[in-house]
């Protein structure tokens, strides 16, 4: 698998992980490239022929009769040092057996991947205090641009972008025209499988259904007969403009209780299908201020002829900032409050009644000035 790996972008998460930890969990939604990431690690640190590192998929029929503990024990005896476990949540009692391996095989490192819906720390007593958990996201606009243009632009912190966006944008625009690539990213650039020779929208729809049918229903142990209600909720959220959800109306349309609507919205958020935006100081189970699709790509397959351009811009901004920043809902004259400090409006063009108390993330702008910053540049935060 390593020999045939055609990984096109080295993910930034590779440098964020402390690879000295003995138990490492890589969470992420379906389609963001978790399997490729594990294989990238194997290739970068061990190469295709070093048998000290082994990749296995726990969804394999072999593990219907062989336990993970027994397999790991034999692997150690044969000189193995690193086990890469894919699809770990498909294996019964996975957390208990991982804990056993951690406690009893101190010379064995385990790196495993799993769904973003999984609980690794706060609600999993087997792994609390033992596992180092990380989230693998889809491509940032920076990663997409590097891939498509052959560049190697670095990522920047938010404070660097706010202070030096003119110089940063000029350096980038001297080498490439970001606005040529930005619409493509918004449409299909978040999920690495856009590189496959298949219809992207059909592939994304299948991925979304798999997330609902497998990740949400299986892990949350929801009965299959409730799947149509979960799908309808996602559809209703996707076709509405970002706003505070009318929970009573959704409850009526889907024919489930208000409490179940809120639970399902939380599950969709954990599955990385929607992003929930709260006022500062509030969180679940309070009613959200707005609900966005998790990334702009998800908006197009569901109702391509009616995609709201403003919602696309806001979804992009929110998605790119939440990795390392606290994002809350804004007030009447701005969309987002970031890190309890920065007020942002998301605008389409440069004809703005400028308010010096705000930052403006402006679409269709190549290089900004002052508090007017190109929207695309917020795609360089990871």
C-alpha positions, 0 to 999 in steps of 0.5 A: 500500500505504501509503494502504491500511495499517491499522496499529493500533499504533506498534511500539516498535522504530521508536524503537530503530532508528538510521535513519541506518545505511545497511543495516538488517535487520529479522528476525522470525518469520512473522506478527509484522508485518514487512511492516506495519513496513516500510510504517509506516516509509514512511508515517511518514518519507515518506508515500504519494506521496514517490517517494524511498522504495520498497517492493518484495517480492523474492519477485515474479516480476519478480526472476527476470530482474532483479537487485537490483543493477541495480534499485537502480542504476536507482532511484538514477538516478531520485532514489531514496534508500531501498529497503525490501526484503521477503522478502529471503531468497527472492532468490538471493545476496541477501547478496552483492548487498546488500553490493555495494549497500552498497559502491557506492551510498553515497547509498542506504539499504536496509532489508530484512526477513527470517526470524528463522532468517537469519544476518545477522552472525556467520555471514554474511561478506558483511554482517559489520560492515555491517548493523545487525540488529534483531528485531521481536517480536509484540505485548507485552501492553502493545501489545495492551492499548493497542490494545484499550483505546485507551490509550497506556501506556509501556514500563518497564525491569525495574528500574523494575517491580521498584522501583515496580510498585505505583505503576505498576500503580495508574496503569494500573488507574485507567484500565483493568482489565488482567485483563479483557484478559490471558486474551485476550492469552495466547490470541491477542494476540501475533500482529497477524493476530488482527485479521483476520476469519479464524479465529485458530487456523487461521491460526496453524496455517498460519503454524506450518506455513509457518515449518517448510516455508519458513523452516526447510527452505528456509533450513537446506536440509533435505530435504523428506522430513524435514518430518514428523519436524520437525513431530512434534518440535514436536508432542511438545514442545508437548504436554509440560509444560516440562521437560528434554527426554529426547533419547533418547526423542525420538530413538526416537519420531521415528526420528532421531539424538540429534544431529539432535534437538538440531539440530532443537530449535535450528532451532525456537528460531531460528524462534521456535517454542520457547524454550530455557532453560539453566542460568546459564553454559551454552548450545547444544550443552548439553542445555537445562534446559527447553523452552517454546513461544516464546509462549503463543498457540502452545500453544492450536491444537495441543492446546487441551483440554490446555493447562497453565495453569502452562506458559502463565504461565511461557511468557508470563513468559519470552517478555516478559523475553528481549528485554532480559534474560538469563533462565536456569533457576532452582533447586528453589524458583524458576523463573527466574534473571534477569540472574544476580541476580533469582530469580523464582517464577511463581504462580497466586494470592496465597496464597504462603509468602513468601520474601524472597529471591525475587520472585513474578510472580502471576497473577490479581493486579491490584496487588501489594505488596513482592516480589509483582508482578502477572504481567501487568505483566511484559508492559510491558517493551517 
